[in-house]
Amino acid sequence: MKAAAGWMWCGLLLAVAGCASSGPPRPTWELLMPPIKEGQIYTYDLEAPLGSWDAVTDAGYASKDLCETDWSAILDNWKKQAVNRSEQHGGTFQVELGRMKNARCVATDDPRLVGAN
């Protein structure tokens, strides 16, 4: 019985040591674009606090590189569709394209996100 108890303590200590050595969780990244200025449908606000910026996707990214790679792909896709979408949606698409061009990859633990909606 004492041997079994000894093994249990050993297992417990290994589990605790494993948790302690894993360190803090790595931040995830979000792709955010500036919000539309209140009451001005054709203008976006680059000066707005980062916490009020809009997420481009619901997905988080494991690294800044992955976020920036996705941002580049999304932006390229939007640029390819610019002519057709501008004809269908007028100036609103150009505003959305401008917002996307000014998007940023931001770590979710960035202190500037405090007060996010």
C-alpha positions in Angstrom: 0.0 0.0 0.0 2.8 2.4 0.8 4.4 1.7 -2.6 1.2 2.6 -4.4 0.8 5.8 -2.3 4.4 6.7 -3.2 3.7 6.3 -6.9 0.6 8.5 -6.6 2.6 11.3 -5.0 5.3 10.9 -7.7 2.6 11.1 -10.4 1.1 14.2 -8.8 4.5 15.9 -8.5 5.2 15.2 -12.2 1.8 16.6 -13.2 2.4 19.8 -11.2 5.9 20.1 -12.6 4.6 19.7 -16.1 2.0 22.4 -15.6 4.5 24.8 -14.1 7.0 24.3 -16.9 4.6 25.0 -19.7 4.6 28.7 -19.0 1.9 31.2 -19.8 -0.3 30.6 -22.7 0.8 32.1 -26.0 -1.3 35.0 -27.2 -3.5 34.5 -30.2 -3.8 37.1 -32.9 -6.8 38.8 -34.4 -7.1 40.6 -37.7 -8.9 43.9 -37.0 -9.9 46.8 -39.3 -10.8 50.3 -38.3 -14.5 51.0 -37.6 -16.8 53.2 -39.6 -17.1 56.7 -38.2 -20.3 57.1 -36.4 -22.9 58.7 -38.6 -20.6 58.8 -41.7 -21.2 55.6 -43.7 -18.4 56.4 -46.2 -15.6 57.1 -43.7 -13.6 54.9 -41.5 -11.8 56.0 -38.3 -8.1 55.3 -38.1 -7.8 57.2 -34.9 -10.4 55.1 -33.0 -9.1 53.2 -30.0 -8.0 49.7 -31.1 -10.5 48.2 -28.7 -13.3 49.5 -31.0 -11.9 48.1 -34.2 -13.9 45.3 -36.0 -12.7 41.7 -36.4 -12.3 40.7 -40.0 -12.9 37.0 -39.3 -14.1 35.0 -36.3 -10.9 32.9 -36.4 -8.0 33.7 -34.2 -4.4 33.0 -35.4 -1.7 31.2 -33.6 1.0 33.6 -34.8 1.4 37.1 -36.2 2.8 35.5 -39.4 -0.3 33.4 -39.9 -2.5 36.4 -39.4 -0.5 38.6 -41.8 -0.5 35.8 -44.4 -4.3 35.5 -44.2 -4.7 39.3 -44.3 -2.6 39.4 -47.5 -4.7 36.7 -49.1 -8.0 38.4 -48.1 -6.8 41.7 -49.4 -5.6 40.3 -52.7 -9.0 38.6 -53.1 -10.9 41.8 -52.4 -8.7 43.8 -54.8 -9.5 41.2 -57.6 -13.2 41.7 -56.9 -13.1 45.5 -56.6 -14.5 46.4 -60.1 -17.5 44.1 -59.8 -18.3 44.8 -56.2 -17.9 48.6 -56.7 -20.5 48.5 -59.5 -22.9 46.5 -57.3 -22.3 48.3 -54.0 -21.1 51.8 -54.9 -18.9 53.7 -52.6 -19.5 51.3 -49.6 -17.2 48.7 -51.1 -14.4 51.2 -51.6 -14.8 52.1 -47.9 -14.6 48.5 -46.9 -11.6 48.0 -49.1 -9.9 51.0 -47.4 -10.7 49.5 -44.0 -9.2 46.2 -45.1 -6.0 47.9 -46.4 -5.6 49.5 -43.0 -6.3 46.3 -41.0 -3.8 45.2 -38.4 -2.9 41.9 -36.8 -3.1 42.4 -33.0 -2.2 40.1 -30.2 -5.3 39.3 -28.0 -3.3 40.3 -24.9 -2.4 43.7 -26.3 -3.3 46.3 -23.6 -4.8 48.6 -26.3 -7.7 46.2 -26.6 -9.0 47.1 -23.1 -12.5 48.3 -23.4 -13.3 46.4 -26.5 -16.9 46.0 -27.4 
